[in-house]
Amino acid sequence: MAGVVLAAGRSARMGTPKPLLDFRGRPFIIRILEALEALDLKLRLVVLGPDAPRVTPILAPHDCVIVETPDVATGPIGSLRAALAALKPLRPAAVLAWPVDLPHVRLATVERLIDAYARGGPPAVAPSFGMRRGQPVIWDASLFGEIETSEAATRHGVNAVLHAHASRLVTVTVDDPAVLDDVNTPEDYERLVREVNRDIY
């Protein structure tokens, strides 16, 4: 399984590159890479967009493949497609796609997703909190071709592929609200910092 950090967005609503925001003393993107390392995912890939010149230098100490994509207008589906294209020669069995604005998802949550995938190799595994499906998502290689070519995914995002395979999708119920908590605006980030400080103190 390859671990993919989706970090190519423009961070327009945030006003500053989200990969570089601090979470418990580490940039978002480093927190997620460290989690992938702790999960023993040997193949780690980071997809970057316009902020690549600012983000790439901090990745140097970490063993990861960096992919730069100009296709940021299509959102996360463009980033995931860029990752799959880069990974094609390596033929991973699955991809764990982790958006960079979710650095606070618990390691135990992702371990449960990986365990669920290992038990049966379903086409996709996603977390659920409060009856809502969240992220990160594990995608089996059997869906890579559909993700890359689906017109519905181009129009509506990669969730269109999940909907198409809803009957075979494995959803893991977790006690981790972070799976739904995209950090997109300064207000979102301020709230995250307040919650982190409350947990620490």
N, C-alpha and C positions, 0 to 999 in steps of 0.2 A: 504494500500500500504506500502510495506517495502522499505526503502532506503538502497542501498548496495553500499559501496565504494570498488572498485576493486583496491587493492593495493598490489598484491602478486608478481609483477614482480621483476626481479633481478636488475633492474636499471643499466644494464651493460653499456649502452651507456652513461648514465649520470655520472657513476663513484661514485655515492653516493646515498643513498636511497631517491628516489623521495618523499615519504610521509613526509620526514623531511625537505624538502626545504622550505624556508621562502617565504610567499606571504602576503604582507601587515601586517607584524608583527606576523603572525601565520604560523605554518607548513601547507603544502598543505592539509594533511589529516584532520587537525583540522578545517581548513576553510570549507571543504566540510561537515564535521559533523555538524558544526554550521549552515550551510545552510539547512541541513536536519532537524535540530531542528527548525529553523525559518519557515520551510515549514510545521511544525507540523506533521512530519512523526514519529509516536511513536516508530515504530519498525525499528531500525537502526543496520546494520550489516557491519562489516569491514572484508575483506578477506586479510590475510597477508601471505607472503611466507618466504623466507630466512631472511628477515630483521625484522621478528617479535620480536626478543629479544630487538632490539633497538627502535621499534615503539610502542610496547605495553605499556610501562610505561607512555607515554604522553597521552594515551587514558583514563587513570584512572578517570579523572573528568567527563567523558562523558558517558552517559548511552547508551552503544552499546554492541552488541554481537560480539565477536572476533572469527573468524574462521581461522585456519591455514591450509594451503594446501601445500603438497609437489609437487603437479602437476603444476609446473610453466613452464615446457617446452612447454606445449600446448598453453600458452599465456592466453589472457583474457577469452577464452571459458572455460578453466579449472577452473579459478577463479569463473566465473558465475555458473558453475556446482557445485562447492563446496558450494557456497552461497545457491543455490536452495536445495541442500541436507540438509543443516543445517536448512533451513526454512520450510522443508516439514511438520513437526509436527504442525507448526503454521498456515499453510494454508493461506498465504496472497493472496489477490485478484490479486495483481500485484506487480512488482518489478521495482523500479527506479534504474538502473545500472549506476553508475557514476565513471568513471576512475579517479584515484587519480591525474593524470597529467593534469587535467582540473579544477583547483581550481578557475579559473578566469571566468568561465561561470556565467553569471548574474543570480541572484535569480529570476528576472522577467522572464527570459527565461524558467527556470524550472517551474515556476508557470504556464506559458502558456502551457507547455507540460501536466502538471497535469490537467489543465482545459480541454484540448482537450480529454484527456482520460476519464475524468468524464462525458463528454457530450455523449459518445457513447460506451465506453468500447471496443475499437478496439483491435485487437491482439497485436499491437505495435504502439508506438508513438515516432517519432524522430524529432529533429530539422533540419532545412535546412538553409544554408547560401550560397549565390552565386550559387544556383542550385546544391549544394553538400550536401549530408546527413551527419549529424554529431552525436555528443553525448552530454549529456547522453540520454539513451533510456529507455522508459517504456515498460516493457514486461507484457502482460496479462497472467494470470495463465493458460489459454488455450494453451499456447505455451511452458509451462515449460517442459512437457514430451518430446517434439520435441527437445528443446535445449539440454536436457540431453542425448538424444540418437542419434541425427542426425550424420551420418557419414560425411555428407558434412560439417557440422559445425566443426567436429573434424579436417578435412583436411584444411578448408578454413576460419574458424572462425565463430562467431555467425552471421555475415552478411549474411551467406548462408541461415539462417532461415528467415531473412528479405527479401531476394530475393524471397524465396519460397512463401511469402505471400504479395508480392509487391502490389497486387490489393486491399488488405484490410488494408495496412499500412497507418496510418495517418502521414503526414509530415507537420510540423508547420514551416512556413517561419519566420525566426527571424533576427533582425538586431544585431547579436552578433557573430562576427568572432571567438570567443573563442571556439565555438562548434566544430570547425575543427582543433584547434590549440593544438595538443598533444605536450607536453614539454618532449622531449626524450633525448636531448643532452645538454651539457653545453652551447652551442651557443644558443639553444632554450631558455634556462633559462635566459641567459644574455639579450636576446631580450625582454623577458617578464618583467624583472626587469626594463629595460630602459623605456618600455611602461608604467609601473605602476608609475615610478617616474615622467614621463612626465604628466600623468593624475593628480598626486598629486600637482605638482608644476607648 
